[in-house]
Amino acid sequence: MKKIIWSIICVLLACAGLGYLSYRLQKPSVEAKKKNLIIYNWGDYLDPNLITKFEKQTGYHVVYETFDSNEAMYTKIKQGGTAYDITVPSDYMVSKMKKAHLLDKIDRNKIPNLKYIGTSFLKKSFDPNNDYSIPYFWGTLGIVYNDKYIKKGSITSWNDLWRKKYRRQILLVDSARDAMGLSLASMGYSMNSTNNLKLKLAQTKLNGLGNNIKAIIADEMKMYMIQNEAAIGVTWSGEAHEMMESNSHLHYVIPKPASNLWFDNLVIPKTAKNKKAAYEFINFMLEPENAAQNAKYIGYATPNTAAQKLLPKKTRNDRQFYPSAKTLSHLQVYQDLGNKVTQEYNDLFLEFKMYAR
């Protein structure tokens, strides 16, 4: 009987020990989660050294996840699951997320460094009072070309892309909105057109570009252009900037008659669990020194006017990436077109992609 009692006591002590060990193991995990800042951003769109700096300054642990399109980000935020504290939607997606009640209203009193954002980058149509978004980076859609194959200065407009001599020489960014937008702009139409006839005409014209398309790709474009494997690429200004730093034969142009002016923005999803950390991070990123460091790393234009002054003179005076007011006046910001029209853009672009193969 004593053996049985002793066995029962041993089992109870073992269970108690395991329970305490489990408690000790779980307790730090809960505390760590409270110190996590979960960021959902585009790939390679934040200097890793700034993450380390922020962690050292604040004691927070940054969890960094990436997405490759606004739509993918929107779907994941809407589905829930991971409670992201910060994400980085583009202009039209801010509007869409706002309509879907996915964003928390910004308390500007918690972001004193907002004073460094230039007034020309605030109060845009997608968020008129900046109630839900803080500008992060901005840039343009344009054409990068290689002067080993293309005479310098010979490409100035979207319509130049349709020249027969560029057969199988163009890399096109895999984006329905941008491909359809450049075709619309080439005909003098709004890049935000919702007119079915104009969209069909834009697709028909885009089909005529099919013979000149070498490939429709995403991030791989940088490698191909840097390695002189293509003559022309349609891409965004920051991507072009990175290419040009690695290949002196590359040039970037904002085509006539119009192009896209885009803004990426910092927002706080309604489901965020650590809003205190989110505000601290946003304010940290708006410190001029940090914003300048990030701009140097990323290559896109910063809306932080104090940070711009810290950039090399050659960079801040480069009109390819910091366009003049006159050029900016001809650029168009994408608007949220609604699900139906957005799907039409996607369907027409998909048909073009099949045609261009």
C-alpha positions, 0 to 999 in steps of 0.5 A: 500500500505504501508503494502505491501511495508513494507512486501516486505522490510521485505522479502528482509531484511530476504533474505539478512540476510539469505544470510549473515548467509549462507556466514558466515557459509560457509566461515569457512568451506572453510578455514577448508578444506584448512587446512585439510590433508586427509590420506587414510591408512590401518586400525590401521596403525598409532598411533592416538597420533601422529595424535594429535601431528601433528595437534597441531604442524602444525594447520592442521586437519587430516581426516583419512580414511582406506582401507583393501586391496591394490586393494580397495585403488587403485580402489578408488584412480583411480575413484577419488571423494575424493582427498586424500593427502597421501595413503599407498600402498604396493610395487607392488601397487606402481609400478601399481599406477605409471604405471597408472599415479596416483602418484605425483613425490616426491620432496626430498628437501621437506623431509629433514628427509629422511636422516634417512631411511636406504639405504638398504630400498631405491631404491627397484625394484618397485620404483628404485629411490624412485621418487614416494614413501617413505618407511613406514614399512616393514616386512615378511610373515610367520607362527605364532604357539602356543606351547600349541599345537605345539612343539616349533621349529617343524615348520620351512618350508612352507611344514610343513603346509601340515602335516596330524596331523594339520587337521583343525588347520590352520588359513590362511590370506585371500590374494590370493597373499600370499596363492598362493605365499607360495604354489609356494615357497614351491615348489621352484618356484618364488613367482612372477611366471607368468607361467600358469603351475606353477600356476596351480601346486601351486593351486593343492598343495594348494588344498591339504592343504584344510583339514588342514585349520580351516578358511580363515580370516583377522583381526579376526586371532589376536583374535583367536590366542591370545585366543588359539582358533587355533594352527597355523596362516599364517600371516604378521610379525607385526600381529604376533608381536601384537599376541605375546605381548598378548600371550606368547605361540605364536612364529613366524617363517619365513619359508624356503625355501623362503618368501615374504619381503614386504614394505608399502610406503607413496605416494602422489596421483596426485589428492592431494589438500594439497601437502604442508601438505602432505610433512610436514606430511611425514617429521614429520613421519620420525622424529626418535622419531615419527617413533620409537613411531609409530613402538612401536604402530604398531609392524612392523619393521621400515626402519628408522635406527635412530628410530631403535636405540630408540627401546628397545634392545630386539625389534631391536635385535629380528631376527623374526622381524628384520631378518639377512642379510642372511635371507633377501637374501632368501626373495622375494619382490612382483612385479606388475604382470599385470591385467591378471596374477593378475586375474589368482591368484585371480581366482585360490585362489577363487577356492581353498577357495571354495574347502577348505570349 
